[in-house]
Amino acid sequence: MVLKEDKLNTAIQILFTKFIRGNCSDTEYELVIELIRDGNHEVEFDEALSSFASAAIEVPARAFLDLATQNAMFDRIDTTLNDRRIRSTRNPIRLWLKWSIAAALTIIAGSLYYLEQSNNRIPIVKSLAKIDAAPGINTALLTLSSGRQIVLNNSDNGIIALENGTRVIKSADGKIKYEALKNGSAELNKIETPRGGKYQVLLPDGSQVWLNASSYIRFPVSFAQAKERVIEFAGEGYFEIAKDKSHPFIVKFAGKSLKVLGTHFNINDYPNESLSKTTLLEGSIELQTSGQRRLLKPGQQAIIQKSTNNLAVQNIETETAIAWTKGIFKFEDTDLNTIMNQIERWYNVDVIYEEGVENLRFSGGTKMNNNLIEVLKVLELNGVHFRYENKKIIVSKQ
């Protein structure tokens, strides 16, 4: 019998919960090892930990923080992390497991918790009480061709505008879609997300775009009379482009262009980032920049060093590039500056660095719906410290 995906995910989450509580049979433990090695079940593991944490904080703190209870949990974690089958797997999986557990313990323990690090259990004291911010929400600003602006999370569902034969509709799940009633003209609309916001858009041709924080897309309300489907873009976005061989889809961004027929890809090109990254998941795309052209295959990422315009292509695990569309921060050997740029955009905060800290590198991840303090506490486990001064987060070495 084959389980449906939602039932399978629930079954996996239940199994992870039994592992966390120490109730696995030998057979179930073997399955846990295989699921962790697979590396594609971060969401289910995080859900199991969140449920465990939520239940734990309802227990008197004295009972939960009993040292013997903590040691038993750490012993299970140690056994799993040091299992030869896990140790032989790429490091990001093991680090993701540590980050997930650390995030849960942050919720549980509040002011004091422990994590196994370099074979020493290190107490982490609550020092970030003044640093907190709620995670971002689905919000964006729509600018019509007339200049009229609509804050999309404040608008009612249904038709919110009529643009030269095209209806602009907000669906019940909060998405914006464009529905052509006739062959309209090519007036431009712009949808932009602020810091602390993201949004999903269904374009007139049926293509879908997910915008991350501090991003925008400018596009015609109808592609009917155009030979090419041309849009402008900045920031980060994930695209699923409707197939139409006679009308190529072209994305223009920061002096670069991407030619598409029908495909899935992610662009990360923020003005304050040193690298521009384009990741292909499905189909094919042609990237053009500064006289260079590269055709990408699925599973490849084009990286442009902005200071030199050097273009390189590498094979990657694409799930890392689109983890944000699933509500997850995911890092693989990522420098602290890039991580904190994401945090600035998502939590709408400002960050200042003390000397020598920006180039520290991290692997792991956590949920984007966590409050800021939970994310920072996990980072503090890895040799950095945060303090709050004049409404800014100061980052230093521990």
N, C-alpha and C positions, 0 to 999 in steps of 0.2 A: 504494500500500500504506500502511495506517495502522498506525503502531507502537503497541503497548500502552503505557500510561502509564509503567510502570517502565522499559521499554526506551527510551522517548523521553527520560526523565530521564537515563538513563545516557548516551545519545547527546549530550545537551546538556552533561553534565559533561565528556565526552571533548573536545568542541569547546572548552569553556572552558579545559581543561588545555592544549590546543594553543596557544590564545591566550596564556596565561600564559608558556609556554615559548618563544613567538615562532615557532611552526611553522605558523601559519595561512596558507592561500592567500588571495588577494584575495577570492575568493567566500566563503570561510569567515569572513573578517574582517567582511564585510558582514552575514553572519548573526549574528555576535557582537554587532554594533551593534544589530541589531533585537531580539535577546534582552534586552540591557541596557535598551533603551528600553521594552520591554514591562513591565519591573519586577516580574515574577512568578517570577523564577528565582534568588532569593537563595540558596536551599538548594543548588542545583546548583553555583553559583559558589563558595560557601563550601566545599563538598566538594572541588572541584577545587583550591582554594587549600590546604586542609588536606592533601590528598595531596601537593601540591607541597612544602609545608613539611616534612612527615614525611620525604620523600625527601631534602630538602636537608640536614636535620640529621644525616643519615648520612654526608654528604660532609665531609671535613676543613674546619673553619671557614675556614682560610686560603683555600681554593679558592673556597668559596661567597661569601665576603664580599669577593672581588676587586672593586675599585671599578668597573672596566669592566663587570663582570657586573651590578652594581647599577644603573649608569647606563643600560645597555641595557634593563633591566626598567622603570625609571622612564620612559624615553622611550616605551615602548609604552603605559604607563599614561597619560602626558601626552597622547599622540596620541588615545587613546580618550576621555579626559575632556573634551578640547577639540574633539572632533568636533562640528561644528555640530548634528548630529542629536541628540547627547547633551546639548549645552549648551541646546538648545531645550526639553528635557524638564524636568519639575519637579525642583527641587534635591535632594529626598530620594534620588532614584535615584543621582545623582552622589556624594552623601555616603555612601550605603550602600556604593558601590563602594570609596571611599577607606577606610571603616572596615573592610571585609572584608580589603583588602590590608594595612592596618596590623596587623590581628590576626594574619595569617599571618606577616608580617615579625617580629612580636614573638616568635612561636614559633621562627622560624628563627635570628634573630640573638642572642637571649638577652640579652647584656649591652649591646649597642649596635646600633641600627638607624637607618634614615633614612626620612623620608617627605616627599613634596612638599607643602609648605604655604605658601600665599601666595607662590608662585614662589621659595621658598628651601628648600633641603634642610637640615633641622634634625636634628642628632644628638640622640637621646634616650638618656640614660644610665640604666642599670639602678639604680633607687633604691628598689625596692619589694620587696626580697628577703624582708623580714620579714612582708610583707602577702600572705598567700595562704590560700586556703580552697578546698576541693573544692566543685563545684556540688551543688545539691540532688538528692534522689532521690525515688522513688515511695514515700511513707510517709504514714501517717495513723493516727489513733486512733479506734476505733469504741467508742462507749458505748451499751450495750444498755439497754432499758427497766428492767432489774433493777439497773442501776448497774454491772454488770460491764463491764470495759474490755479491749479487745483491740488490741494493736499490730499493725496489718495487715501490715506488711512482714516481721514475725517469725512470722506464723501460717502453718500448712501450707495447701496448696491443698485445695479441697473444701469440705464443709459445716463452717462454723466456729461456727454458732449456729442455734437454732430459736426463733423469736419468734412464739408464738401462731398457729400455722398457716402461718408464712412461714419458708422456709429462707434463711439468709444464707450465700452461697457465694463463695469466693475462687477465681477462675478461674486457669488456668495462666499467663495473661499478667498476673496481678497485680490484675485489676479485681475489684470487689465488686459482686455482683448479688443482688437479692431475688426469690425465686421463691415465689409463693403456692400453697399446697397446698389451701387452702379459704378461705372468706370470714373472714379473721382480724379481730381487733379493731385499734384504731388506736393501739397503744402507739408511743411515739416512740423513734427511734434518732437518734444524732448522730455524724457523721463529721467530724473536724477535722484539718486539716493543720498541722504546726508550721512554724516558720521552717526553710527548707531542705527543704521537702517539697511534693509535689503528688500528686493521686490522682484516679482515675476511678471513678464509681459508676453502676450501672444500677439505677434506682428500680423499685418494685413495678409501676408502670404501663408500664414499658419506656422511660421517659425516661432520657436520659443526662446526667450532670453531670461536668464536669472541674473540679476544685478547684485553684486556685493556692495558693502558700505562704500560711500564716497565715490560713486561711479555714475556714469550717465550714458544714455544712448539717444541719438538724434536720427530720425527716420521719416520717410514720407508716409502719409496716411493711406496711400494707395501705390502699389507697384504696377498697376494695370497698363500704364502707357510707357513703361520704362523697359529698355533692353536689358538693363542690369539692375539688380536689387542692391542699392548702395546705402549703407548706413555709416554714421560716425559713432565712435565709442571712446570712452576713457575709463580707467579704473580696472575693475575685475568683473568678468562676466562669463557665464557658461551658456553656450549656444547649441540648440538643436535645430538645424536648418532644414526646412521643407525642400524636398527634391524638385528641381525644375531645371533640366539641362539647357533649355533654351534661354533661361534668364539666370546667369550666374549671380551668386550672392557675394558681395564684396564688403568687407569691414575695413574702414579707414581709422587708424589710431596712431597718434603721435608720430606722423611722418612715415608710417608703415601701412601696408595694405595686405589683406588676406583674401584670396579668391577661393570661393567654395561652390560646390555643386549641390551637395546634400550630405551633411555630416554633423558630428558632435565634437565640440572642442571647447577649450577654456582659454581665455586671455587674461593674463595678469600684467598690467602695465600702468602702475601708479606713478605720477610725476616725481614723488619723493623716494622712489626705489631705484637702486643702481642697475637692476636687471629687468628686462622685459621677457616674460615667459609665455609661450603659446604651446598648449598641449593638445594633441589629437587623440580622441578616443575611438572614433569610427569614421570611415570614409577617407577622403584625402583633401588636403588644402595646400595652396601655394602661398608662401610668405615672401613678400618683397620688401626690402629695406636698403636704402643707400646703395643701389645698383646691384644688390645681391638677391638671388632667388633660391628658395629651397622648397622642395616638395616633401611634405611630411607624410609618414605612414602611421597607422594606428599604433599607439604605445610609444610614440616619439614626442619629445619636447624640444622646441627651438628656444634657445636662450641668447638674448642680445645684451652684450655689455654696453650700456648706454654711453659711457665715456669714450669708448673706442669704436663703437658700432660693429664690434666683432660678433659674428653669428656662429653659433655652434649648435649641433643637434645631438641629442642623447636619448637612449631608451630608458624609460622610467616606469614605475608603477603608477598608473594614472589616477588611482583612487586617492592618492595624496593631494593631487592638484584640485580635485573636485570635492574633497571632504567637506568644505564649507557649505556646499549646496545641501548637505545632509545634516547640517548643524553641528559639525565637528571641527575643532582646531586640530590639525595633524601636522607634525613636524618631523622631518628626517634630515638630521645633520644641518639644522637651520640656525643661522646666526641670531643672536639675541635682538639685534636691531630690527631685523625683519619680523621677528615674533612680536616685538613691542609695537611696531607699526600697525600690525593687525589688531592688537589690543587697543591702540589709540582710536582706530577707525570704528571698531565694533562697540566699544564702551564709551566713546566720545570723551576721552581724557587726553591730557598732555603729558609727555614723558621727557625727562632730562637725564642724561647719562653722565656719570663721573668717569674719569679717565680709565681706560683699560678694560671696560666691561662689554662694549658693544659687540665684540667679535667672539664672545663665548658662544659655543654651539650646543644645540639640544636636539634630542629626538624624543618623540612621544606625542601625547595629545590629550585633549579634554573636551567636554561639551561646551558649545557656544551659549547654551542657555544657563550656564553657571554664572553666578554673580562674580564680579571682578576679583574680589578678595580670595575666592576659592582658586582661581587660576594663578594668582600671584603666589599664594602659599605653596602651590605645587612647584613653581619655578624656584622658590627659595630653597627647596630641597637640593638644588643643583648648583649652589655656590654663589647666588646673587642675593642681594638684600634690597628691599623697597622701603622708602619712607615718604611721607606726605608733607609738602611745604608749599605754601602760597598757591594752593589748588593745582599743584603739579606733583607727579610721581617722580621721585629721584631714585635712580637705579645705581647701585654700587656693588662692589665685591663684598662678600661676607668676611 
